[in-house]
């Protein structure tokens, strides 16, 4: 980190010493997991650069944006529409939450038997380690799980927090009406924050821009259907993770370059693994930076992860292209509200759509098996794992369910289970 960035960190009131220690611990991990990969797409150099400057250039951009009067809105979940935030003149970023480093700090306020993602996220705030918290004017939460709902109450003592209510039975008329009204209230809160009125024009432009982001991410996903896969699962999930906090226009341009390179690789039959490498779909909990543990274990064991049915995977793409033809704010907001309910989260009940999504992905991506991934104490996905794995086996699809956290303690055990599963797929 340059002296200029270090001074910026001091001005933000962040713990520079612990930050240096964190980055020092992550550098060899990234080197081992990512930079040592063979035959990587050249366009991945951009994402390596973003990771190396994760707390530098992007934070400087956001600091400068705020100095000019702009507002930054931080989120934890897909259900907060980026289109609405952008239409208000603000910038939306995803918050930190994939490292074990801050969990001990969080456990001073939160119970130990709570999801590590929730504890890690809260811990990044209370430990003064996350610059994205420091540059945020508002955190927008959502009612996707009980743990997050209660954590937002504690977080609200430390910074402005607004929570939108997500209906958990989204297929009823009154649930959809509730969600539409919740987004209208969110619009009003964002207008109050920014001092800008959301207009039909600003909302339409924002819809069209975010549609471009989802389209280019879909091209990455589509390229992974090829055998052999032109990109590793580790690289593919890194791209999706970066999508949550990079500048949207720049991300679209750089990811378009990657998509074009992958499509050319597919034409030439160039892959990162052998043609006969077992192909795996990972289904379940989201994976926030720097949570790459499972992907690294699977791909170091000789298999290829070709798709993720998760919030850092296909669920974001399930939103699809949002129709921007309406001529009123309410009409455009209605289109957004309907599209975002196509995200099949485990918080929904019943949730047969998610099960169907996983089964369909196995066929579309020519996968040999599924690993259902669950974080400790993430009860919605833990309970739903039974339903997903049973449906897969009923369809003749090999599947296992694993539960883990962000620590290194279970790497050996997970490796043994994953290797045994992959060996079974080879037979």
JOKAKA-V81250 format. One record per residue. RES is the residue in one letter. OMEGA is omega as a letter, one per 30 degrees, with the letter a starting at -180 (none if undefined). Layout:
# JOKAKA-V81250
{{RES	OMEGA} {RES	OMEGA}}
This chain:
# JOKAKA-V81250
{{X	a} {X	l} {X	l} {X	l} {X	l} {X	l} {X	l} {X	l} {X	l} {X	l} {X	l} {X	l} {X	a} {X	a} {X	a} {X	a} {X	a} {X	l} {X	l} {X	l} {X	l} {X	a} {X	l} {X	l} {X	a} {X	a} {X	l} {X	l} {X	a} {X	l} {X	a} {X	a} {X	a} {X	a} {X	l} {X	l} {X	l} {X	l} {X	l} {X	l} {X	a} {X	a} {X	l} {X	l} {X	l} {X	a} {X	l} {X	l} {X	l} {X	l} {X	a} {X	l} {X	a} {X	a} {X	a} {X	a} {X	a} {X	l} {X	l} {X	l} {X	a} {X	l} {X	l} {X	l} {X	a} {X	l} {X	l} {X	l} {X	l} {X	l} {X	l} {X	a} {X	a} {X	a} {X	l} {X	a} {X	l} {X	a} {X	l} {X	a} {X	l} {X	l} {X	a} {X	l} {X	a} {X	a} {X	l} {X	a} {X	l} {X	l} {X	l} {X	l} {X	l} {X	a} {X	l} {X	l} {X	a} {X	a} {X	l} {X	a} {X	a} {X	a} {X	l} {X	l} {X	a} {X	a} {X	l} {X	l} {X	a} {X	l} {X	a} {X	a} {X	l} {X	a} {X	a} {X	l} {X	l} {X	a} {X	l} {X	a} {X	l} {X	a} {X	l} {X	l} {X	a} {X	l} {X	a} {X	a} {X	a} {X	l} {X	l} {X	l} {X	a} {X	a} {X	a} {X	l} {X	a} {X	l} {X	l} {X	l} {X	a} {X	a} {X	a} {X	l} {X	a} {X	a} {X	l} {X	a} {X	a} {X	l} {X	l} {X	l} {X	l} {X	l} {X	a} {X	l} {X	a} {X	a} {X	l} {X	a} {X	l} {X	a} {X	l} {X	a} {X	l} {X	l} {X	a} {X	l} {X	a} {X	a} {X	l} {X	a} {X	a} {X	l} {X	l} {X	l} {X	l} {X	a} {X	l} {X	l} {X	l} {X	l} {X	l} {X	l} {X	l} {X	l} {X	l} {X	l} {X	l} {X	l} {X	l} {X	a} {X	a} {X	a} {X	a} {X	l} {X	l} {X	a} {X	l} {X	a} {X	a} {X	a} {X	l} {X	l} {X	l} {X	l} {X	a} {X	a} {X	a} {X	l} {X	l} {X	l} {X	l} {X	l} {X	a} {X	l} {X	l} {X	l} {X	l} {X	l} {X	a} {X	a} {X	a} {X	l} {X	a} {X	l} {X	g} {X	l} {X	a} {X	a} {X	l} {X	l} {X	l} {X	l} {X	a} {X	a} {X	l} {X	l} {X	a} {X	l} {X	a} {X	l} {X	a} {X	l} {X	l} {X	l} {X	a} {X	a} {X	l} {X	l} {X	l} {X	a} {X	a} {X	a} {X	l} {X	l} {X	l} {X	a} {X	l} {X	l} {X	l} {X	l} {X	l} {X	l} {X	l} {X	l} {X	a} {X	a} {X	a} {X	a} {X	l} {X	l} {X	l} {X	l} {X	a} {X	l} {X	l} {X	a} {X	a} {X	l} {X	l} {X	a} {X	l} {X	a} {X	l} {X	l} {X	l} {X	l} {X	g} {X	a} {X	l} {X	a} {X	a} {X	l} {X	a} {X	l} {X	a} {X	a} {X	l} {X	l} {X	l} {X	l} {X	l} {X	l} {X	a} {X	l} {X	l} {X	l} {X	a} {X	l} {X	l} {X	a} {X	a} {X	a} {X	l} {X	a} {X	l} {X	l} {X	l} {X	l} {X	l} {X	a} {X	a} {X	a} {X	a} {X	a} {X	l} {X	l} {X	a} {X	l} {X	l} {X	l} {X	l} {X	l} {X	l} {X	a} {X	l} {X	a} {X	a} {X	l} {X	l} {X	l} {X	a} {X	a} {X	l} {X	l} {X	l} {X	l} {X	f} {X	a} {X	l} {X	a} {X	l} {X	l} {X	l} {X	l} {X	a} {X	l} {X	a} {X	a} {X	l} {X	l} {X	a} {X	a} {X	l} {X	a} {X	l} {X	a} {X	a} {X	l} {X	l} {X	a} {X	a} {X	l} {X	l} {X	l} {X	l} {X	a} {X	l} {X	a} {X	l} {X	l} {X	a} {X	l} {X	l} {X	a} {X	a} {X	a} {X	l} {X	l} {X	l} {X	a} {X	l} {X	l} {X	l} {X	a} {X	l} {X	a} {X	l} {X	l} {X	l} {X	l} {X	a} {X	l} {X	a} {X	a} {X	l} {X	a} {X	a} {X	a} {X	a} {X	l} {X	l} {X	a} {X	l} {X	a} {X	a} {X	l} {X	l} {X	l} {X	l} {X	l} {X	l} {X	a} {X	a} {X	a} {X	none}}
